[in-house]
Amino acid sequence: TVMSAFVTIQQVRDAILDRTPDDNSIENDLFFSDEEIVNAMKQTAAAYNAMAPRGVDYMDYRSMPAGESTFLDGVLCKLYKMANNKLARNVMTWQTGNTTVELEKTRMESFKTLAQMYDQTFRDSAKERKMEINRSLAWGYF
């Protein structure tokens, strides 16, 4: 397959291993809907556009470059935050005999860690990208 120049729903699914129901043994379905992925893409573009320096390198969610990890990391961060929010609404303790399991709580901790990791890499690389573009606008590329 030919890789798109822009971040696509399929590239996000490939990166997060949410390609088919077989990838999700607990849900037996896709974990994220296409609508949720598009929403995460919109949130990522909005977060990027809100970063200083504002007005430099305006990004539309439909044209986020796929050739670097910046925007994919941002989308994954937003998806893991969404997943954490979804699970938080359904926290349930399962108990059988002397064993207690809080499946959602464990998954929430994992999703929180992943969201933080992807958020940091997104913010760091987005800031560097914006600063590089800002410098090039002032002095040209070097």
DRENTOR-101009 format. One record per residue: residue in three letters; z, y, x negated of N, C-alpha, C in turn. Coordinates in nm, 3 decimals, always signed. Atoms other than C-alpha are relative to their C-alpha. Layout:
<zamis>
sepa nZ nY nX caZ caY caX cZ cY cX
ala Z Y X Z Y X Z Y X
...
</zamis>
This chain:
<zamis>
sepa nZ nY nX caZ caY caX cZ cY cX
thr +0.000 -0.119 -0.083 +0.000 +0.000 +0.000 +0.000 +0.125 -0.087
val +0.006 -0.128 +0.069 -0.069 +0.356 -0.106 +0.123 +0.081 +0.038
met -0.120 -0.079 -0.027 +0.241 +0.570 -0.142 -0.039 +0.140 +0.043
ser +0.024 -0.134 -0.050 +0.239 +0.890 +0.057 +0.054 +0.103 -0.098
ala -0.049 -0.109 +0.084 +0.281 +1.220 -0.126 +0.128 +0.060 +0.056
phe -0.117 -0.055 -0.067 +0.554 +1.307 +0.123 +0.093 -0.113 +0.046
val -0.099 +0.098 -0.047 +0.874 +1.129 +0.229 -0.038 -0.044 +0.142
thr +0.035 +0.055 -0.130 +0.794 +0.899 +0.522 +0.115 -0.086 +0.053
ile -0.100 +0.088 -0.062 +1.002 +0.696 +0.764 +0.001 -0.135 -0.072
gln +0.006 +0.131 +0.066 +0.880 +0.377 +0.595 +0.060 +0.004 -0.140
gln -0.061 -0.012 +0.134 +0.979 +0.501 +0.247 +0.152 +0.005 +0.011
val -0.145 -0.005 -0.022 +1.326 +0.580 +0.381 +0.051 -0.140 +0.033
arg -0.041 +0.137 -0.037 +1.349 +0.233 +0.540 -0.001 -0.092 -0.123
asp +0.007 +0.082 +0.121 +1.238 +0.072 +0.213 +0.117 +0.029 -0.094
ala -0.108 -0.038 +0.092 +1.497 +0.266 +0.013 +0.136 -0.045 +0.049
ile -0.131 +0.032 -0.058 +1.784 +0.190 +0.250 +0.009 -0.147 +0.045
leu +0.010 +0.140 -0.041 +1.674 -0.171 +0.315 +0.029 -0.018 +0.149
asp -0.009 +0.007 -0.147 +1.640 -0.119 +0.689 -0.142 -0.016 +0.054
arg +0.142 +0.017 -0.030 +1.286 -0.252 +0.717 -0.025 -0.083 +0.125
thr +0.016 +0.090 -0.114 +1.328 -0.528 +0.975 +0.140 -0.041 +0.049
pro -0.130 +0.050 -0.046 +1.608 -0.675 +1.189 +0.062 -0.102 -0.096
asp -0.052 +0.098 +0.095 +1.640 -0.948 +0.924 +0.081 +0.065 -0.112
asp -0.076 -0.072 +0.103 +1.773 -0.683 +0.683 +0.143 +0.031 +0.045
asn -0.129 -0.039 -0.056 +2.074 -0.628 +0.912 +0.063 -0.116 +0.076
ser -0.053 +0.122 -0.061 +2.258 -0.952 +0.975 +0.110 +0.029 +0.103
ile -0.108 -0.030 -0.096 +2.545 -0.781 +1.163 -0.058 +0.049 +0.132
glu +0.057 -0.058 -0.122 +2.334 -0.581 +1.408 -0.113 -0.084 +0.059
asn +0.121 +0.073 -0.042 +2.032 -0.817 +1.425 -0.104 +0.095 +0.059
asp +0.095 -0.103 -0.044 +1.827 -0.501 +1.474 -0.010 +0.100 -0.114
leu +0.004 -0.108 +0.097 +1.721 -0.198 +1.275 +0.127 +0.082 +0.015
phe -0.125 -0.077 -0.007 +2.031 +0.002 +1.187 -0.028 +0.144 +0.044
phe +0.037 -0.138 -0.033 +1.856 +0.340 +1.213 -0.129 +0.002 +0.080
ser +0.123 -0.018 -0.078 +1.603 +0.441 +1.474 -0.090 +0.097 -0.076
asp +0.092 -0.097 +0.059 +1.292 +0.635 +1.374 +0.048 +0.142 +0.029
glu -0.050 -0.133 -0.040 +1.442 +0.930 +1.562 +0.116 +0.044 -0.090
glu -0.112 -0.034 +0.089 +1.759 +0.915 +1.350 -0.051 +0.034 -0.140
ile +0.056 -0.028 +0.132 +1.552 +0.905 +1.031 -0.066 +0.137 -0.001
val +0.063 -0.132 -0.008 +1.346 +1.205 +1.141 +0.107 +0.108 +0.007
asn -0.109 -0.097 -0.007 +1.668 +1.387 +1.229 +0.062 +0.021 -0.138
ala -0.054 -0.012 +0.136 +1.804 +1.313 +0.879 -0.097 +0.077 -0.089
met +0.100 -0.074 +0.077 +1.477 +1.443 +0.732 +0.007 +0.150 +0.034
lys -0.012 -0.141 -0.041 +1.511 +1.766 +0.934 +0.126 +0.062 -0.058
gln -0.126 -0.051 +0.055 +1.874 +1.806 +0.824 -0.011 +0.023 -0.150
thr +0.018 -0.013 +0.145 +1.774 +1.753 +0.461 -0.081 +0.125 -0.033
ala +0.082 -0.119 +0.023 +1.501 +2.017 +0.478 +0.081 +0.127 +0.028
ala -0.082 -0.116 -0.035 +1.742 +2.258 +0.648 +0.105 +0.028 -0.108
ala -0.100 -0.016 +0.105 +2.010 +2.197 +0.383 -0.065 +0.056 -0.126
tyr +0.073 -0.050 +0.118 +1.755 +2.254 +0.106 -0.035 +0.147 +0.018
asn +0.040 -0.138 -0.026 +1.630 +2.575 +0.267 +0.119 +0.096 +0.000
ala -0.119 -0.083 -0.003 +1.987 +2.704 +0.300 +0.061 +0.023 -0.138
met -0.053 -0.013 +0.136 +2.056 +2.661 -0.073 -0.054 +0.125 -0.067
ala +0.046 -0.114 +0.080 +2.041 +2.958 -0.306 -0.089 -0.050 -0.113
pro +0.044 -0.125 -0.061 +1.811 +3.109 -0.401 -0.082 -0.028 +0.126
arg +0.068 +0.018 -0.128 +1.703 +3.128 -0.038 -0.139 +0.063 -0.006
gly +0.135 -0.053 -0.005 +1.339 +3.189 +0.037 -0.089 -0.052 -0.111
val +0.077 +0.059 +0.110 +1.233 +3.003 -0.277 -0.030 -0.144 +0.038
asp +0.042 +0.138 -0.025 +1.035 +2.686 -0.208 +0.043 -0.048 +0.138
tyr -0.031 +0.042 -0.137 +1.068 +2.669 +0.172 -0.054 -0.141 +0.022
met +0.039 +0.139 -0.018 +1.057 +2.302 +0.273 -0.001 -0.036 +0.148
asp +0.012 +0.056 -0.134 +0.933 +2.152 +0.599 +0.030 -0.149 -0.011
tyr -0.039 +0.141 +0.008 +1.071 +1.807 +0.677 -0.121 -0.094 -0.007
arg +0.120 +0.086 +0.002 +0.716 +1.672 +0.713 -0.072 +0.004 -0.134
ser +0.070 -0.012 +0.127 +0.617 +1.776 +0.362 +0.096 -0.002 -0.119
met -0.092 +0.014 +0.113 +0.914 +1.684 +0.141 -0.064 -0.094 -0.103
pro +0.066 +0.082 +0.101 +0.769 +1.552 -0.188 +0.069 -0.135 -0.020
ala -0.053 +0.135 +0.019 +0.810 +1.178 -0.235 +0.004 -0.039 -0.147
gly +0.012 +0.034 +0.141 +0.738 +1.183 -0.610 +0.128 +0.017 -0.080
glu -0.130 -0.015 +0.066 +1.096 +1.275 -0.696 +0.107 -0.045 +0.099
ser -0.103 +0.056 -0.088 +1.423 +1.143 -0.559 +0.078 +0.104 +0.077
thr -0.080 -0.106 -0.061 +1.564 +1.480 -0.451 +0.010 -0.015 +0.151
phe -0.001 -0.004 -0.145 +1.461 +1.468 -0.088 +0.035 -0.136 +0.062
leu -0.039 +0.132 -0.049 +1.494 +1.093 -0.041 +0.152 -0.015 -0.009
asp -0.146 +0.004 +0.013 +1.852 +1.121 -0.171 +0.066 +0.080 +0.112
gly -0.054 -0.081 -0.108 +1.916 +1.397 +0.082 -0.006 -0.071 +0.134
val +0.016 +0.074 -0.126 +1.783 +1.186 +0.368 +0.099 -0.116 +0.006
leu -0.094 +0.112 +0.001 +1.991 +0.885 +0.263 +0.143 +0.049 +0.021
cys -0.132 -0.058 -0.022 +2.301 +1.105 +0.245 +0.022 +0.027 +0.149
lys -0.014 -0.034 -0.143 +2.242 +1.230 +0.600 +0.009 -0.126 +0.085
leu -0.005 +0.124 -0.077 +2.178 +0.877 +0.728 +0.136 -0.069 -0.014
tyr -0.131 +0.064 +0.017 +2.498 +0.739 +0.576 +0.109 +0.079 +0.070
lys -0.096 -0.079 -0.077 +2.692 +1.031 +0.727 -0.012 -0.032 +0.149
met +0.020 +0.035 -0.141 +2.535 +0.951 +1.066 +0.060 -0.137 +0.030
ala -0.052 +0.135 -0.020 +2.623 +0.583 +1.026 +0.152 +0.002 +0.004
asn -0.145 -0.012 +0.002 +2.980 +0.676 +0.941 +0.052 +0.058 +0.131
asn -0.040 -0.060 -0.127 +3.004 +0.896 +1.250 -0.014 -0.100 +0.115
lys +0.024 +0.100 -0.105 +2.857 +0.620 +1.467 +0.110 -0.106 -0.001
leu -0.103 +0.103 +0.011 +3.106 +0.363 +1.338 +0.138 +0.055 +0.036
ala -0.131 -0.060 -0.029 +3.400 +0.605 +1.368 +0.028 +0.003 +0.150
arg -0.019 -0.002 -0.145 +3.343 +0.620 +1.743 +0.033 -0.138 +0.056
asn -0.017 +0.138 -0.049 +3.372 +0.242 +1.767 +0.096 -0.082 -0.084
val -0.096 +0.073 +0.084 +3.660 +0.151 +1.536 +0.081 -0.094 +0.088
met -0.071 +0.101 -0.077 +3.816 -0.168 +1.656 +0.065 -0.098 -0.097
thr -0.070 +0.097 +0.081 +4.072 -0.404 +1.509 -0.013 -0.137 +0.066
trp +0.013 +0.138 -0.048 +4.003 -0.775 +1.543 +0.116 -0.079 -0.057
gln -0.112 +0.079 +0.048 +4.298 -1.009 +1.524 -0.011 -0.140 +0.056
thr -0.006 +0.139 -0.041 +4.311 -1.383 +1.532 +0.107 -0.067 -0.085
gly -0.112 +0.060 +0.073 +4.628 -1.563 +1.439 +0.069 +0.106 -0.084
asn -0.064 -0.093 +0.093 +4.774 -1.391 +1.133 -0.101 +0.087 -0.075
thr +0.104 -0.074 +0.069 +4.444 -1.238 +1.028 -0.046 +0.118 +0.083
thr +0.049 -0.121 -0.064 +4.346 -0.883 +1.111 -0.119 +0.053 -0.080
val +0.121 -0.050 +0.065 +4.000 -0.747 +1.037 -0.038 +0.134 +0.063
glu +0.049 -0.130 -0.045 +3.889 -0.386 +1.061 -0.138 +0.020 -0.062
leu +0.135 +0.000 +0.056 +3.519 -0.436 +0.998 -0.058 +0.140 -0.010
glu +0.058 -0.133 +0.001 +3.413 -0.085 +1.095 +0.063 +0.088 -0.106
lys -0.071 -0.083 +0.097 +3.678 +0.073 +0.875 -0.050 -0.027 -0.142
thr +0.052 +0.036 +0.132 +3.556 -0.115 +0.569 -0.141 +0.052 -0.019
arg +0.137 -0.051 +0.008 +3.195 -0.027 +0.643 +0.000 +0.151 -0.009
met -0.008 -0.146 +0.005 +3.294 +0.337 +0.702 +0.032 +0.048 -0.141
glu -0.035 -0.038 +0.138 +3.451 +0.355 +0.355 -0.121 -0.014 -0.091
ser +0.121 +0.020 +0.080 +3.133 +0.214 +0.202 -0.103 +0.108 +0.030
phe +0.098 -0.103 -0.039 +2.911 +0.454 +0.397 +0.043 +0.138 -0.051
lys -0.050 -0.129 +0.049 +3.134 +0.748 +0.301 -0.028 +0.014 -0.150
thr +0.025 -0.001 +0.145 +3.107 +0.657 -0.069 -0.149 +0.021 -0.028
leu +0.145 -0.015 +0.019 +2.728 +0.622 -0.044 -0.046 +0.141 +0.038
ala +0.039 -0.135 -0.042 +2.695 +0.951 +0.146 +0.039 +0.102 -0.107
gln -0.044 -0.092 +0.104 +2.898 +1.132 -0.120 -0.087 -0.010 -0.125
met +0.084 +0.020 +0.118 +2.692 +0.980 -0.402 -0.137 +0.065 +0.020
tyr +0.133 -0.056 -0.025 +2.357 +1.071 -0.243 +0.006 +0.151 +0.021
asp -0.014 -0.144 -0.019 +2.486 +1.416 -0.145 +0.006 +0.070 -0.134
gln -0.013 -0.062 +0.133 +2.582 +1.494 -0.504 -0.134 +0.001 -0.073
thr +0.129 +0.004 +0.071 +2.249 +1.379 -0.648 -0.102 +0.091 +0.067
phe +0.091 -0.091 -0.071 +2.059 +1.567 -0.376 +0.030 +0.145 -0.038
arg -0.036 -0.140 +0.029 +2.251 +1.891 -0.435 -0.031 +0.038 -0.144
asp +0.027 -0.030 +0.142 +2.223 +1.871 -0.814 -0.149 +0.015 -0.027
ser +0.143 -0.006 +0.028 +1.852 +1.797 -0.821 -0.069 +0.110 +0.081
ala +0.059 -0.108 -0.080 +1.771 +2.042 -0.539 +0.028 +0.135 -0.066
lys -0.035 -0.126 +0.067 +1.956 +2.321 -0.720 -0.088 +0.019 -0.124
glu +0.083 -0.008 +0.120 +1.769 +2.242 -1.042 -0.145 +0.031 +0.036
arg +0.138 -0.024 -0.045 +1.436 +2.233 -0.857 -0.019 +0.146 +0.042
lys +0.011 -0.139 -0.047 +1.500 +2.569 -0.690 +0.011 +0.099 -0.117
met -0.015 -0.089 +0.115 +1.615 +2.731 -1.014 -0.126 -0.001 -0.086
glu +0.123 +0.010 +0.079 +1.307 +2.603 -1.199 -0.113 +0.078 +0.067
ile +0.103 -0.074 -0.072 +1.077 +2.742 -0.930 +0.028 +0.149 -0.005
asn -0.037 -0.141 +0.006 +1.268 +3.071 -0.927 -0.032 +0.059 -0.138
arg +0.031 -0.046 +0.136 +1.237 +3.102 -1.307 -0.151 +0.015 -0.019
ser +0.146 -0.006 +0.018 +0.865 +3.026 -1.290 -0.060 +0.118 +0.075
leu +0.049 -0.116 -0.074 +0.816 +3.297 -1.028 +0.028 +0.129 -0.076
ala -0.036 -0.121 +0.075 +0.990 +3.549 -1.254 -0.073 +0.009 -0.133
trp +0.054 -0.003 +0.135 +0.852 +3.448 -1.595 -0.119 -0.093 -0.021
gly +0.106 +0.099 +0.018 +0.586 +3.185 -1.536 +0.057 -0.131 -0.049
tyr -0.047 +0.131 +0.045 +0.612 +2.820 -1.625 +0.007 -0.004 -0.151
phe -0.012 +0.017 +0.146 +0.734 +2.732 -1.972 +0.063 -0.132 -0.030
</zamis>
